[in-house]
Amino acid sequence: MARVARDYHESLQQANMDDEDPADTEDATAEALNAVDARVPEAQGDRIRQGITYGEIEDALKRSNKGKAAGLDGIPYEFWSTMSERFKTLNTEEKPEFDPLELLHLAYRDMEINGVDPKTGFAN
């Protein structure tokens, strides 16, 4: 049932997309973005430029809705929560454990600094 709903909504998103010129899509996107008159307050801009922190990732994971569908990567929140708790329990100086939140932190920082590879389609 979920697959049918997903396929239906994907087909709606893709309707008439095959006929469109990518340059037209880019022009329309740029025009729409230029029409938006929104500014980030300076204090918030400063905070955003500092980049995401480990603590923010940890807090977001704690606040996430459990039992919801997985994201684009297919990994549910419960996986990250469970792995994070395991890390906290088992990690010692003598026997370091894999820190899943540090992996997320490094991945997010990499995207903030270097952007997303356009070939992945991740940001579409």
C-alpha positions in Angstrom: 0.0 0.0 0.0 2.8 2.4 0.9 4.6 1.6 -2.3 1.5 2.4 -4.3 1.1 5.7 -2.6 4.8 6.5 -3.1 4.7 5.6 -6.8 1.5 7.7 -7.3 3.0 10.8 -5.6 6.3 10.3 -7.5 4.4 10.2 -10.8 2.6 13.4 -9.9 6.0 15.1 -9.2 7.4 13.8 -12.5 4.4 14.6 -14.7 5.4 16.6 -17.8 9.0 16.8 -16.5 10.4 14.8 -19.4 9.4 17.5 -21.9 11.0 20.4 -20.0 14.3 21.9 -20.9 16.6 21.9 -17.8 17.7 25.5 -18.6 14.0 26.6 -18.4 13.7 24.9 -15.1 16.8 26.6 -13.8 15.6 30.0 -15.1 12.2 29.5 -13.4 13.8 28.5 -10.2 16.1 31.5 -10.2 13.2 33.8 -11.0 11.1 32.4 -8.1 14.0 32.7 -5.7 14.8 36.3 -6.8 11.1 37.2 -6.1 11.4 36.1 -2.5 12.2 39.1 -0.2 13.4 37.3 2.9 16.5 38.2 4.9 18.1 36.2 7.7 18.7 38.4 10.7 22.4 39.1 11.2 22.7 37.2 14.5 21.1 34.1 13.0 23.3 34.5 9.9 26.4 34.5 12.1 25.2 31.4 13.9 24.5 29.6 10.6 27.9 30.4 9.3 29.5 28.7 12.3 28.1 25.4 11.1 26.2 22.6 12.7 27.5 21.2 16.0 27.6 17.7 17.4 25.3 18.8 20.1 22.7 20.1 17.6 22.7 16.7 15.9 22.4 14.9 19.2 19.5 17.2 20.2 17.7 16.8 16.8 18.0 13.0 17.1 16.5 13.1 20.6 13.6 15.2 19.4 12.9 13.2 16.3 9.6 11.3 15.9 10.2 7.7 16.5 8.3 5.2 14.4 8.2 7.5 11.3 9.3 6.5 7.8 13.0 6.5 7.1 14.6 9.4 5.2 16.1 9.4 1.8 18.9 7.2 3.0 16.5 4.5 4.1 17.9 4.5 7.7 15.2 5.1 10.4 15.8 7.4 13.4 15.8 4.4 15.7 18.9 3.1 14.1 20.9 6.3 14.9 19.4 6.5 18.4 20.3 2.9 19.2 23.8 3.2 17.8 24.3 6.5 19.7 23.2 4.8 23.0 25.4 1.9 22.3 28.4 4.2 21.8 27.7 6.0 25.1 27.5 2.7 26.9 30.5 0.9 25.4 33.0 3.6 24.5 36.1 3.8 26.7 39.6 5.1 26.2 40.9 1.5 26.2 38.4 0.3 23.7 37.1 3.2 21.5 33.8 2.6 19.8 32.4 3.9 16.5 30.5 7.2 17.2 27.5 7.4 14.8 26.8 11.0 15.6 30.3 12.0 14.8 29.8 10.3 11.4 26.7 12.4 10.9 28.5 15.5 12.1 31.4 15.0 9.6 28.9 14.3 6.8 26.9 17.5 7.5 30.0 19.6 7.9 31.3 18.3 4.6 28.1 19.3 2.9 28.1 22.7 4.5 31.7 23.4 3.4 31.8 21.6 0.0 28.2 21.5 -1.0 26.5 18.5 -2.5 27.7 16.7 -5.6 25.1 17.6 -8.2 25.5 14.1 -9.8 23.9 12.6 -6.7 20.5 14.3 -7.1 20.5 14.6 -3.3 19.4 18.3 -3.2 16.7 17.9 -5.9 
